């Protein structure tokens, strides 16, 4: 197991929030939900969801689990992307 | 899509960090790594990894991605559990 270089860690810091945000936005649109509707389903406000979708904040695993649960998809399907 | 009740949200807040922590510990042990060794691979300190494994902190998606990357497993395989 190799140590992750600072460059790799920074790459993850940059890319992961954006990929996760786009996934949530894509799934939300597929289900015809507005940001306000999805945010309300998980007890968050629209602005916070907007920042998540833009990759401007790094959501924790509980917030993602709630969103994924509300979007009716499994975590393993949600995270089916390469890092 | 149903709104998540406060009870369900609290359930996720309780269970997800614990499940994620146990998954990381299980994978770390499978690979014969100490907490210190895994923590160093991702530029974190042992105490922080200890808290993650105990479910006492809720890691964000970048921290999990780094750990999962260091443990050489895909995110989709890591998150292959029911919520």
Backbone of each chain as nested JSON, in Angstrom:
{
  "chains": [
    {"id": "A", "residues": [
      {"number": 1, "name": "UNK", "atoms": {"N": [0.835, -1.174, 0.0], "CA": [0.0, 0.0, 0.0], "C": [0.887, 1.246, 0.0]}},
      {"number": 2, "name": "UNK", "atoms": {"N": [0.676, 2.094, -1.038], "CA": [1.53, 3.269, -1.172], "C": [0.924, 4.468, -0.461]}},
      {"number": 3, "name": "UNK", "atoms": {"N": [1.826, 5.311, 0.071], "CA": [1.365, 6.566, 0.692], "C": [0.797, 7.458, -0.402]}},
      {"number": 4, "name": "UNK", "atoms": {"N": [-0.334, 8.135, -0.105], "CA": [-0.887, 9.066, -1.09], "C": [-0.057, 10.349, -1.044]}},
      {"number": 5, "name": "UNK", "atoms": {"N": [0.409, 10.758, -2.211], "CA": [1.196, 11.992, -2.272], "C": [0.278, 13.181, -1.969]}},
      {"number": 6, "name": "UNK", "atoms": {"N": [0.876, 14.289, -1.564], "CA": [0.085, 15.505, -1.337], "C": [-0.688, 15.86, -2.607]}},
      {"number": 7, "name": "UNK", "atoms": {"N": [-0.012, 15.642, -3.744], "CA": [-0.652, 15.955, -5.033], "C": [-1.933, 15.11, -5.203]}},
      {"number": 8, "name": "UNK", "atoms": {"N": [-1.831, 13.829, -4.861], "CA": [-2.988, 12.917, -5.012], "C": [-4.092, 13.327, -4.03]}},
      {"number": 9, "name": "UNK", "atoms": {"N": [-3.691, 13.66, -2.806], "CA": [-4.689, 14.063, -1.802], "C": [-5.405, 15.333, -2.253]}},
      {"number": 10, "name": "UNK", "atoms": {"N": [-4.637, 16.272, -2.794], "CA": [-5.252, 17.512, -3.27], "C": [-6.169, 17.257, -4.46]}},
      {"number": 11, "name": "UNK", "atoms": {"N": [-5.742, 16.303, -5.291], "CA": [-6.574, 15.918, -6.446], "C": [-7.932, 15.4, -5.954]}},
      {"number": 12, "name": "UNK", "atoms": {"N": [-7.904, 14.557, -4.927], "CA": [-9.147, 14.014, -4.359], "C": [-9.984, 15.147, -3.767]}},
      {"number": 13, "name": "UNK", "atoms": {"N": [-9.311, 16.059, -3.061], "CA": [-10.026, 17.201, -2.444], "C": [-10.746, 18.03, -3.511]}},
      {"number": 14, "name": "UNK", "atoms": {"N": [-10.096, 18.139, -4.678], "CA": [-10.659, 18.931, -5.786], "C": [-11.805, 18.159, -6.47]}},
      {"number": 15, "name": "UNK", "atoms": {"N": [-11.519, 16.893, -6.807], "CA": [-12.427, 16.174, -7.724], "C": [-13.646, 15.558, -7.035]}},
      {"number": 16, "name": "UNK", "atoms": {"N": [-13.446, 14.975, -5.842], "CA": [-14.534, 14.213, -5.219], "C": [-15.784, 15.069, -4.971]}},
      {"number": 17, "name": "UNK", "atoms": {"N": [-15.656, 16.264, -4.341], "CA": [-16.878, 17.046, -4.122], "C": [-17.61, 17.37, -5.429]}},
      {"number": 18, "name": "UNK", "atoms": {"N": [-16.824, 17.615, -6.488], "CA": [-17.461, 17.953, -7.779], "C": [-18.203, 16.738, -8.356]}},
      {"number": 19, "name": "UNK", "atoms": {"N": [-17.545, 15.56, -8.317], "CA": [-18.191, 14.351, -8.858], "C": [-19.456, 14.027, -8.06]}},
      {"number": 20, "name": "UNK", "atoms": {"N": [-19.33, 14.092, -6.733], "CA": [-20.484, 13.788, -5.868], "C": [-21.623, 14.779, -6.135]}},
      {"number": 21, "name": "UNK", "atoms": {"N": [-21.259, 16.066, -6.262], "CA": [-22.273, 17.099, -6.522], "C": [-23.006, 16.867, -7.824]}},
      {"number": 22, "name": "UNK", "atoms": {"N": [-22.228, 16.53, -8.856], "CA": [-22.84, 16.281, -10.171], "C": [-23.751, 15.053, -10.131]}},
      {"number": 23, "name": "UNK", "atoms": {"N": [-23.303, 14.016, -9.37], "CA": [-24.127, 12.787, -9.256], "C": [-25.475, 13.114, -8.616]}},
      {"number": 24, "name": "UNK", "atoms": {"N": [-25.425, 13.908, -7.546], "CA": [-26.67, 14.246, -6.841], "C": [-27.589, 15.056, -7.755]}},
      {"number": 25, "name": "UNK", "atoms": {"N": [-26.988, 16.019, -8.459], "CA": [-27.775, 16.859, -9.371], "C": [-28.411, 16.0, -10.474]}},
      {"number": 26, "name": "UNK", "atoms": {"N": [-27.618, 15.116, -11.038], "CA": [-28.082, 14.227, -12.118], "C": [-29.261, 13.366, -11.619]}},
      {"number": 27, "name": "UNK", "atoms": {"N": [-29.117, 12.773, -10.453], "CA": [-30.158, 11.893, -9.9], "C": [-31.409, 12.695, -9.535]}},
      {"number": 28, "name": "UNK", "atoms": {"N": [-31.172, 13.91, -9.018], "CA": [-32.309, 14.772, -8.644], "C": [-33.114, 15.14, -9.9]}},
      {"number": 29, "name": "UNK", "atoms": {"N": [-32.395, 15.524, -10.953], "CA": [-33.082, 15.894, -12.207], "C": [-33.822, 14.699, -12.812]}},
      {"number": 30, "name": "UNK", "atoms": {"N": [-33.171, 13.537, -12.758], "CA": [-33.826, 12.319, -13.27], "C": [-35.16, 12.071, -12.57]}},
      {"number": 31, "name": "UNK", "atoms": {"N": [-35.21, 12.481, -11.318], "CA": [-36.451, 12.249, -10.542], "C": [-37.376, 13.456, -10.539]}},
      {"number": 32, "name": "UNK", "atoms": {"N": [-37.027, 14.446, -11.336], "CA": [-37.888, 15.624, -11.492], "C": [-38.079, 16.427, -10.22]}},
      {"number": 33, "name": "UNK", "atoms": {"N": [-37.059, 16.405, -9.355], "CA": [-37.157, 17.16, -8.099], "C": [-36.411, 18.493, -8.233]}},
      {"number": 34, "name": "UNK", "atoms": {"N": [-36.94, 19.514, -7.604], "CA": [-36.194, 20.777, -7.537], "C": [-35.196, 20.672, -6.385]}},
      {"number": 35, "name": "UNK", "atoms": {"N": [-34.258, 21.612, -6.32], "CA": [-33.301, 21.619, -5.2], "C": [-34.05, 21.78, -3.883]}},
      {"number": 36, "name": "UNK", "atoms": {"N": [-35.056, 22.663, -3.905], "CA": [-35.804, 22.905, -2.672], "C": [-36.501, 21.617, -2.213]}},
      {"number": 37, "name": "UNK", "atoms": {"N": [-37.105, 20.896, -3.164], "CA": [-37.825, 19.668, -2.806], "C": [-36.874, 18.636, -2.22]}},
      {"number": 38, "name": "UNK", "atoms": {"N": [-35.728, 18.411, -2.874], "CA": [-34.779, 17.404, -2.359], "C": [-34.213, 17.853, -1.01]}},
      {"number": 39, "name": "UNK", "atoms": {"N": [-33.879, 19.116, -0.915], "CA": [-33.31, 19.622, 0.35], "C": [-34.296, 19.391, 1.495]}},
      {"number": 40, "name": "UNK", "atoms": {"N": [-35.568, 19.674, 1.227], "CA": [-36.583, 19.504, 2.288], "C": [-36.738, 18.047, 2.695]}},
      {"number": 41, "name": "UNK", "atoms": {"N": [-36.572, 17.126, 1.728], "CA": [-36.71, 15.693, 2.045], "C": [-35.696, 15.262, 3.102]}},
      {"number": 42, "name": "UNK", "atoms": {"N": [-34.559, 15.964, 3.156], "CA": [-33.52, 15.537, 4.111], "C": [-33.258, 16.588, 5.185]}},
      {"number": 43, "name": "UNK", "atoms": {"N": [-34.195, 17.522, 5.303], "CA": [-34.1, 18.507, 6.38], "C": [-32.967, 19.502, 6.22]}},
      {"number": 44, "name": "UNK", "atoms": {"N": [-32.57, 19.76, 4.966], "CA": [-31.517, 20.766, 4.714], "C": [-32.152, 21.946, 3.968]}},
      {"number": 45, "name": "UNK", "atoms": {"N": [-31.397, 23.053, 3.836], "CA": [-31.984, 24.146, 3.052], "C": [-31.402, 24.138, 1.638]}},
      {"number": 46, "name": "UNK", "atoms": {"N": [-32.092, 24.822, 0.746], "CA": [-31.754, 24.78, -0.688], "C": [-30.325, 25.257, -0.918]}},
      {"number": 47, "name": "UNK", "atoms": {"N": [-29.916, 26.323, -0.224], "CA": [-28.572, 26.88, -0.446], "C": [-27.49, 25.832, -0.177]}},
      {"number": 48, "name": "UNK", "atoms": {"N": [-27.715, 25.051, 0.894], "CA": [-26.699, 24.043, 1.235], "C": [-26.622, 22.991, 0.135]}},
      {"number": 49, "name": "UNK", "atoms": {"N": [-27.808, 22.56, -0.371], "CA": [-27.82, 21.573, -1.464], "C": [-27.177, 22.164, -2.717]}},
      {"number": 50, "name": "UNK", "atoms": {"N": [-27.451, 23.467, -2.966], "CA": [-26.847, 24.15, -4.125], "C": [-25.309, 24.057, -4.036]}},
      {"number": 51, "name": "UNK", "atoms": {"N": [-24.772, 24.318, -2.841], "CA": [-23.303, 24.28, -2.663], "C": [-22.777, 22.854, -2.839]}},
      {"number": 52, "name": "UNK", "atoms": {"N": [-23.546, 21.868, -2.349], "CA": [-23.121, 20.467, -2.532], "C": [-23.066, 20.146, -4.025]}},
      {"number": 53, "name": "UNK", "atoms": {"N": [-24.13, 20.509, -4.752], "CA": [-24.192, 20.175, -6.184], "C": [-23.09, 20.872, -6.969]}},
      {"number": 54, "name": "UNK", "atoms": {"N": [-22.659, 22.064, -6.494], "CA": [-21.595, 22.8, -7.181], "C": [-20.199, 22.308, -6.754]}},
      {"number": 55, "name": "UNK", "atoms": {"N": [-20.174, 21.422, -5.764], "CA": [-18.878, 20.932, -5.296], "C": [-18.166, 21.941, -4.41]}},
      {"number": 56, "name": "UNK", "atoms": {"N": [-18.912, 22.91, -3.893], "CA": [-18.285, 23.969, -3.079], "C": [-18.166, 23.578, -1.616]}},
      {"number": 57, "name": "UNK", "atoms": {"N": [-18.941, 22.601, -1.181], "CA": [-18.765, 22.091, 0.177], "C": [-18.542, 20.585, 0.061]}},
      {"number": 58, "name": "UNK", "atoms": {"N": [-17.882, 20.02, 1.064], "CA": [-17.606, 18.576, 1.062], "C": [-18.543, 17.923, 2.062]}},
      {"number": 59, "name": "UNK", "atoms": {"N": [-19.612, 17.325, 1.586], "CA": [-20.587, 16.742, 2.503], "C": [-20.021, 15.557, 3.262]}},
      {"number": 60, "name": "UNK", "atoms": {"N": [-20.52, 15.361, 4.489], "CA": [-20.051, 14.181, 5.204], "C": [-20.91, 12.969, 4.806]}},
      {"number": 61, "name": "UNK", "atoms": {"N": [-20.498, 11.83, 5.319], "CA": [-21.105, 10.583, 4.832], "C": [-22.555, 10.426, 5.284]}},
      {"number": 62, "name": "UNK", "atoms": {"N": [-22.931, 11.1, 6.373], "CA": [-24.322, 11.017, 6.818], "C": [-25.212, 11.847, 5.889]}},
      {"number": 63, "name": "UNK", "atoms": {"N": [-24.768, 13.038, 5.543], "CA": [-25.534, 13.889, 4.625], "C": [-25.712, 13.185, 3.282]}},
      {"number": 64, "name": "UNK", "atoms": {"N": [-24.641, 12.577, 2.794], "CA": [-24.741, 11.869, 1.509], "C": [-25.703, 10.685, 1.633]}},
      {"number": 65, "name": "UNK", "atoms": {"N": [-25.606, 9.961, 2.752], "CA": [-26.489, 8.801, 2.933], "C": [-27.953, 9.236, 2.94]}},
      {"number": 66, "name": "UNK", "atoms": {"N": [-28.241, 10.363, 3.588], "CA": [-29.628, 10.853, 3.626], "C": [-30.089, 11.232, 2.222]}},
      {"number": 67, "name": "UNK", "atoms": {"N": [-29.239, 11.935, 1.476], "CA": [-29.607, 12.342, 0.116], "C": [-29.81, 11.109, -0.773]}},
      {"number": 68, "name": "UNK", "atoms": {"N": [-28.902, 10.168, -0.668], "CA": [-28.964, 8.95, -1.487], "C": [-30.216, 8.149, -1.132]}},
      {"number": 69, "name": "UNK", "atoms": {"N": [-30.523, 8.111, 0.162], "CA": [-31.727, 7.405, 0.629], "C": [-32.975, 8.088, 0.057]}},
      {"number": 70, "name": "UNK", "atoms": {"N": [-32.987, 9.419, 0.102], "CA": [-34.141, 10.176, -0.415], "C": [-34.28, 10.013, -1.93]}},
      {"number": 71, "name": "UNK", "atoms": {"N": [-33.14, 9.839, -2.61], "CA": [-33.151, 9.667, -4.063], "C": [-33.428, 8.218, -4.461]}},
      {"number": 72, "name": "UNK", "atoms": {"N": [-33.595, 7.38, -3.447], "CA": [-33.97, 5.976, -3.655], "C": [-32.975, 5.229, -4.539]}},
      {"number": 73, "name": "UNK", "atoms": {"N": [-31.702, 5.364, -4.155], "CA": [-30.64, 4.616, -4.824], "C": [-29.73, 4.066, -3.726]}},
      {"number": 74, "name": "UNK", "atoms": {"N": [-29.053, 2.96, -3.97], "CA": [-28.168, 2.41, -2.927], "C": [-26.86, 3.205, -2.911]}},
      {"number": 75, "name": "UNK", "atoms": {"N": [-26.187, 3.178, -1.767], "CA": [-24.891, 3.871, -1.665], "C": [-23.916, 3.286, -2.684]}},
      {"number": 76, "name": "UNK", "atoms": {"N": [-23.946, 1.941, -2.822], "CA": [-22.98, 1.317, -3.733], "C": [-23.236, 1.744, -5.186]}},
      {"number": 77, "name": "UNK", "atoms": {"N": [-24.485, 1.931, -5.552], "CA": [-24.779, 2.421, -6.918], "C": [-24.415, 3.893, -7.036]}},
      {"number": 78, "name": "UNK", "atoms": {"N": [-24.652, 4.651, -5.965], "CA": [-24.327, 6.079, -6.019], "C": [-22.824, 6.277, -6.229]}},
      {"number": 79, "name": "UNK", "atoms": {"N": [-22.037, 5.446, -5.512], "CA": [-20.575, 5.626, -5.556], "C": [-19.922, 4.803, -6.66]}},
      {"number": 80, "name": "UNK", "atoms": {"N": [-20.685, 4.455, -7.668], "CA": [-20.135, 3.653, -8.766], "C": [-19.389, 4.541, -9.76]}},
      {"number": 81, "name": "UNK", "atoms": {"N": [-18.342, 5.168, -9.281], "CA": [-17.487, 5.964, -10.186], "C": [-16.042, 5.78, -9.732]}},
      {"number": 82, "name": "UNK", "atoms": {"N": [-15.134, 6.059, -10.671], "CA": [-13.701, 5.869, -10.418], "C": [-13.158, 7.096, -9.676]}},
      {"number": 83, "name": "UNK", "atoms": {"N": [-12.207, 6.873, -8.751], "CA": [-11.538, 8.042, -8.146], "C": [-10.078, 8.029, -8.558]}}
    ]},
    {"id": "B", "residues": [
      {"number": 1, "name": "UNK", "atoms": {"N": [-41.191, 10.224, -3.721], "CA": [-40.083, 10.292, -2.783], "C": [-40.59, 10.83, -1.459]}},
      {"number": 2, "name": "UNK", "atoms": {"N": [-40.371, 10.024, -0.404], "CA": [-40.911, 10.429, 0.896], "C": [-39.885, 11.247, 1.669]}},
      {"number": 3, "name": "UNK", "atoms": {"N": [-40.422, 12.199, 2.436], "CA": [-39.542, 12.98, 3.329], "C": [-38.973, 12.049, 4.392]}},
      {"number": 4, "name": "UNK", "atoms": {"N": [-37.688, 12.213, 4.72], "CA": [-37.1, 11.409, 5.79], "C": [-37.537, 11.994, 7.121]}},
      {"number": 5, "name": "UNK", "atoms": {"N": [-38.121, 11.141, 7.968], "CA": [-38.547, 11.613, 9.285], "C": [-37.311, 11.96, 10.116]}},
      {"number": 6, "name": "UNK", "atoms": {"N": [-37.523, 12.784, 11.127], "CA": [-36.416, 13.118, 12.037], "C": [-35.838, 11.829, 12.618]}},
      {"number": 7, "name": "UNK", "atoms": {"N": [-36.762, 10.883, 12.889], "CA": [-36.312, 9.605, 13.466], "C": [-35.348, 8.896, 12.499]}},
      {"number": 8, "name": "UNK", "atoms": {"N": [-35.712, 8.887, 11.216], "CA": [-34.873, 8.206, 10.198], "C": [-33.54, 8.938, 10.067]}},
      {"number": 9, "name": "UNK", "atoms": {"N": [-33.593, 10.288, 10.072], "CA": [-32.353, 11.074, 9.938], "C": [-31.433, 10.8, 11.125]}},
      {"number": 10, "name": "UNK", "atoms": {"N": [-32.035, 10.745, 12.321], "CA": [-31.218, 10.461, 13.518], "C": [-30.641, 9.054, 13.469]}},
      {"number": 11, "name": "UNK", "atoms": {"N": [-31.43, 8.139, 12.919], "CA": [-30.969, 6.747, 12.754], "C": [-29.716, 6.708, 11.862]}},
      {"number": 12, "name": "UNK", "atoms": {"N": [-29.776, 7.466, 10.777], "CA": [-28.626, 7.522, 9.857], "C": [-27.426, 8.147, 10.567]}},
      {"number": 13, "name": "UNK", "atoms": {"N": [-27.687, 9.229, 11.31], "CA": [-26.598, 9.917, 12.044], "C": [-25.913, 8.955, 13.009]}},
      {"number": 14, "name": "UNK", "atoms": {"N": [-26.728, 8.049, 13.598], "CA": [-26.192, 7.091, 14.571], "C": [-25.449, 5.947, 13.867]}},
      {"number": 15, "name": "UNK", "atoms": {"N": [-26.096, 5.389, 12.845], "CA": [-25.601, 4.115, 12.288], "C": [-24.474, 4.278, 11.257]}},
      {"number": 16, "name": "UNK", "atoms": {"N": [-24.585, 5.28, 10.396], "CA": [-23.631, 5.382, 9.281], "C": [-22.179, 5.518, 9.764]}},
      {"number": 17, "name": "UNK", "atoms": {"N": [-21.883, 6.449, 10.69], "CA": [-20.478, 6.54, 11.126], "C": [-19.956, 5.218, 11.7]}},
      {"number": 18, "name": "UNK", "atoms": {"N": [-20.834, 4.513, 12.41], "CA": [-20.393, 3.23, 13.018], "C": [-20.109, 2.195, 11.925]}},
      {"number": 19, "name": "UNK", "atoms": {"N": [-21.012, 2.079, 10.947], "CA": [-20.826, 1.098, 9.866], "C": [-19.563, 1.426, 9.073]}},
      {"number": 20, "name": "UNK", "atoms": {"N": [-19.41, 2.705, 8.745], "CA": [-18.23, 3.13, 7.965], "C": [-16.945, 2.848, 8.758]}},
      {"number": 21, "name": "UNK", "atoms": {"N": [-16.991, 3.168, 10.064], "CA": [-15.815, 2.932, 10.909], "C": [-15.426, 1.466, 10.96]}},
      {"number": 22, "name": "UNK", "atoms": {"N": [-16.434, 0.622, 11.124], "CA": [-16.174, -0.83, 11.185], "C": [-15.639, -1.342, 9.853]}},
      {"number": 23, "name": "UNK", "atoms": {"N": [-16.17, -0.804, 8.754], "CA": [-15.703, -1.22, 7.413], "C": [-14.216, -0.889, 7.259]}},
      {"number": 24, "name": "UNK", "atoms": {"N": [-13.85, 0.317, 7.665], "CA": [-12.441, 0.746, 7.518], "C": [-11.542, -0.128, 8.394]}},
      {"number": 25, "name": "UNK", "atoms": {"N": [-11.988, -0.384, 9.627], "CA": [-11.197, -1.217, 10.538], "C": [-11.025, -2.627, 9.957]}},
      {"number": 26, "name": "UNK", "atoms": {"N": [-12.124, -3.169, 9.463], "CA": [-12.12, -4.529, 8.886], "C": [-11.124, -4.602, 7.709]}},
      {"number": 27, "name": "UNK", "atoms": {"N": [-11.204, -3.628, 6.824], "CA": [-10.332, -3.612, 5.64], "C": [-8.87, -3.38, 6.049]}},
      {"number": 28, "name": "UNK", "atoms": {"N": [-8.676, -2.52, 7.035], "CA": [-7.311, -2.237, 7.516], "C": [-6.693, -3.516, 8.083]}},
      {"number": 29, "name": "UNK", "atoms": {"N": [-7.482, -4.22, 8.924], "CA": [-6.976, -5.468, 9.534], "C": [-6.699, -6.522, 8.473]}},
      {"number": 30, "name": "UNK", "atoms": {"N": [-7.597, -6.61, 7.498], "CA": [-7.396, -7.58, 6.394], "C": [-6.054, -7.346, 5.706]}},
      {"number": 31, "name": "UNK", "atoms": {"N": [-5.658, -6.077, 5.665], "CA": [-4.4, -5.743, 4.982], "C": [-3.204, -5.676, 5.932]}},
      {"number": 32, "name": "UNK", "atoms": {"N": [-3.435, -6.038, 7.165], "CA": [-2.352, -6.107, 8.14], "C": [-1.719, -4.766, 8.446]}},
      {"number": 33, "name": "UNK", "atoms": {"N": [-2.53, -3.699, 8.345], "CA": [-2.01, -2.362, 8.632], "C": [-2.392, -1.943, 10.053]}},
      {"number": 34, "name": "UNK", "atoms": {"N": [-1.49, -1.233, 10.711], "CA": [-1.852, -0.645, 12.005], "C": [-2.614, 0.66, 11.725]}},
      {"number": 35, "name": "UNK", "atoms": {"N": [-3.245, 1.199, 12.782], "CA": [-3.94, 2.481, 12.614], "C": [-2.935, 3.559, 12.194]}},
      {"number": 36, "name": "UNK", "atoms": {"N": [-1.766, 3.537, 12.824], "CA": [-0.743, 4.54, 12.516], "C": [-0.338, 4.451, 11.042]}},
      {"number": 37, "name": "UNK", "atoms": {"N": [-0.133, 3.23, 10.565], "CA": [0.294, 3.049, 9.168], "C": [-0.767, 3.57, 8.198]}},
      {"number": 38, "name": "UNK", "atoms": {"N": [-2.038, 3.187, 8.422], "CA": [-3.086, 3.651, 7.507], "C": [-3.251, 5.166, 7.605]}},
      {"number": 39, "name": "UNK", "atoms": {"N": [-3.229, 5.686, 8.811], "CA": [-3.39, 7.133, 8.998], "C": [-2.305, 7.884, 8.229]}},
      {"number": 40, "name": "UNK", "atoms": {"N": [-1.063, 7.376, 8.339], "CA": [0.05, 8.057, 7.647], "C": [-0.11, 8.013, 6.128]}},
      {"number": 41, "name": "UNK", "atoms": {"N": [-0.685, 6.914, 5.62], "CA": [-0.856, 6.795, 4.161], "C": [-1.729, 7.922, 3.612]}},
      {"number": 42, "name": "UNK", "atoms": {"N": [-2.616, 8.444, 4.451], "CA": [-3.526, 9.494, 3.963], "C": [-3.296, 10.831, 4.652]}},
      {"number": 43, "name": "UNK", "atoms": {"N": [-2.139, 10.94, 5.304], "CA": [-1.781, 12.231, 5.906], "C": [-2.635, 12.633, 7.089]}},
      {"number": 44, "name": "UNK", "atoms": {"N": [-3.163, 11.64, 7.798], "CA": [-3.955, 11.932, 9.004], "C": [-3.192, 11.389, 10.213]}},
      {"number": 45, "name": "UNK", "atoms": {"N": [-3.653, 11.756, 11.433], "CA": [-2.962, 11.163, 12.582], "C": [-3.794, 10.001, 13.141]}},
      {"number": 46, "name": "UNK", "atoms": {"N": [-3.129, 9.162, 13.945], "CA": [-3.748, 7.913, 14.422], "C": [-5.022, 8.201, 15.216]}},
      {"number": 47, "name": "UNK", "atoms": {"N": [-4.983, 9.229, 16.057], "CA": [-6.154, 9.524, 16.904], "C": [-7.39, 9.773, 16.04]}},
      {"number": 48, "name": "UNK", "atoms": {"N": [-7.193, 10.529, 14.947], "CA": [-8.341, 10.819, 14.075], "C": [-8.886, 9.532, 13.468]}},
      {"number": 49, "name": "UNK", "atoms": {"N": [-7.981, 8.645, 12.997], "CA": [-8.439, 7.373, 12.424], "C": [-9.126, 6.527, 13.486]}},
      {"number": 50, "name": "UNK", "atoms": {"N": [-8.582, 6.569, 14.714], "CA": [-9.202, 5.833, 15.836], "C": [-10.648, 6.296, 16.016]}},
      {"number": 51, "name": "UNK", "atoms": {"N": [-10.872, 7.601, 15.991], "CA": [-12.241, 8.131, 16.173], "C": [-13.149, 7.731, 15.003]}},
      {"number": 52, "name": "UNK", "atoms": {"N": [-12.576, 7.727, 13.793], "CA": [-13.379, 7.31, 12.625], "C": [-13.807, 5.848, 12.819]}},
      {"number": 53, "name": "UNK", "atoms": {"N": [-12.829, 4.993, 13.179], "CA": [-13.14, 3.559, 13.303], "C": [-14.144, 3.3, 14.418]}},
      {"number": 54, "name": "UNK", "atoms": {"N": [-14.157, 4.159, 15.428], "CA": [-15.11, 3.989, 16.545], "C": [-16.475, 4.626, 16.223]}},
      {"number": 55, "name": "UNK", "atoms": {"N": [-16.545, 5.307, 15.094], "CA": [-17.804, 5.959, 14.74], "C": [-18.06, 7.231, 15.534]}},
      {"number": 56, "name": "UNK", "atoms": {"N": [-16.99, 7.768, 16.129], "CA": [-17.157, 8.961, 16.98], "C": [-17.089, 10.262, 16.181]}},
      {"number": 57, "name": "UNK", "atoms": {"N": [-16.536, 10.195, 14.972], "CA": [-16.568, 11.375, 14.097], "C": [-17.191, 10.933, 12.779]}},
      {"number": 58, "name": "UNK", "atoms": {"N": [-17.774, 11.88, 12.071], "CA": [-18.398, 11.578, 10.786], "C": [-17.49, 12.089, 9.678]}},
      {"number": 59, "name": "UNK", "atoms": {"N": [-16.711, 11.221, 9.075], "CA": [-15.765, 11.667, 8.058], "C": [-16.467, 12.208, 6.816]}},
      {"number": 60, "name": "UNK", "atoms": {"N": [-15.812, 13.171, 6.156], "CA": [-16.435, 13.654, 4.918], "C": [-16.009, 12.74, 3.761]}},
      {"number": 61, "name": "UNK", "atoms": {"N": [-16.599, 13.013, 2.62], "CA": [-16.436, 12.074, 1.496], "C": [-15.005, 12.074, 0.941]}},
      {"number": 62, "name": "UNK", "atoms": {"N": [-14.27, 13.161, 1.14], "CA": [-12.876, 13.2, 0.654], "C": [-11.998, 12.326, 1.552]}},
      {"number": 63, "name": "UNK", "atoms": {"N": [-12.178, 12.426, 2.856], "CA": [-11.408, 11.601, 3.789], "C": [-11.681, 10.121, 3.523]}},
      {"number": 64, "name": "UNK", "atoms": {"N": [-12.951, 9.791, 3.318], "CA": [-13.284, 8.386, 3.033], "C": [-12.662, 7.939, 1.709]}},
      {"number": 65, "name": "UNK", "atoms": {"N": [-12.717, 8.81, 0.723], "CA": [-12.149, 8.448, -0.586], "C": [-10.654, 8.185, -0.466]}},
      {"number": 66, "name": "UNK", "atoms": {"N": [-9.967, 9.005, 0.326], "CA": [-8.516, 8.817, 0.497], "C": [-8.243, 7.484, 1.2]}},
      {"number": 67, "name": "UNK", "atoms": {"N": [-9.006, 7.208, 2.255], "CA": [-8.815, 5.945, 2.989], "C": [-9.11, 4.751, 2.083]}},
      {"number": 68, "name": "UNK", "atoms": {"N": [-10.199, 4.854, 1.347], "CA": [-10.612, 3.746, 0.459], "C": [-9.564, 3.54, -0.634]}},
      {"number": 69, "name": "UNK", "atoms": {"N": [-9.025, 4.65, -1.135], "CA": [-7.979, 4.578, -2.169], "C": [-6.733, 3.899, -1.598]}},
      {"number": 70, "name": "UNK", "atoms": {"N": [-6.387, 4.296, -0.356], "CA": [-5.192, 3.72, 0.286], "C": [-5.395, 2.231, 0.575]}},
      {"number": 71, "name": "UNK", "atoms": {"N": [-6.642, 1.859, 0.852], "CA": [-6.945, 0.452, 1.148], "C": [-7.135, -0.364, -0.124]}},
      {"number": 72, "name": "UNK", "atoms": {"N": [-6.989, 0.299, -1.248], "CA": [-7.041, -0.343, -2.567], "C": [-8.36, -1.099, -2.799]}},
      {"number": 73, "name": "UNK", "atoms": {"N": [-9.439, -0.393, -2.543], "CA": [-10.781, -0.94, -2.82], "C": [-11.564, 0.187, -3.511]}},
      {"number": 74, "name": "UNK", "atoms": {"N": [-12.555, -0.161, -4.323], "CA": [-13.326, 0.898, -4.983], "C": [-14.357, 1.461, -3.999]}},
      {"number": 75, "name": "UNK", "atoms": {"N": [-14.785, 2.689, -4.267], "CA": [-15.821, 3.298, -3.42], "C": [-17.09, 2.458, -3.455]}},
      {"number": 76, "name": "UNK", "atoms": {"N": [-17.431, 1.968, -4.665], "CA": [-18.676, 1.21, -4.777], "C": [-18.603, -0.09, -3.964]}},
      {"number": 77, "name": "UNK", "atoms": {"N": [-17.44, -0.711, -3.919], "CA": [-17.301, -1.925, -3.084], "C": [-17.286, -1.556, -1.602]}},
      {"number": 78, "name": "UNK", "atoms": {"N": [-16.668, -0.431, -1.274], "CA": [-16.616, -0.02, 0.129], "C": [-18.03, 0.225, 0.664]}},
      {"number": 79, "name": "UNK", "atoms": {"N": [-18.854, 0.885, -0.185], "CA": [-20.194, 1.268, 0.273], "C": [-21.239, 0.192, -0.023]}},
      {"number": 80, "name": "UNK", "atoms": {"N": [-20.782, -1.035, -0.172], "CA": [-21.715, -2.12, -0.48], "C": [-22.382, -2.622, 0.794]}},
      {"number": 81, "name": "UNK", "atoms": {"N": [-23.157, -1.759, 1.436], "CA": [-23.923, -2.16, 2.627], "C": [-25.253, -1.403, 2.601]}},
      {"number": 82, "name": "UNK", "atoms": {"N": [-26.209, -1.952, 3.315], "CA": [-27.561, -1.379, 3.336], "C": [-27.631, -0.238, 4.36]}},
      {"number": 83, "name": "UNK", "atoms": {"N": [-28.401, 0.788, 4.037], "CA": [-28.622, 1.837, 5.06], "C": [-30.097, 1.815, 5.454]}}
    ]}
  ]
}
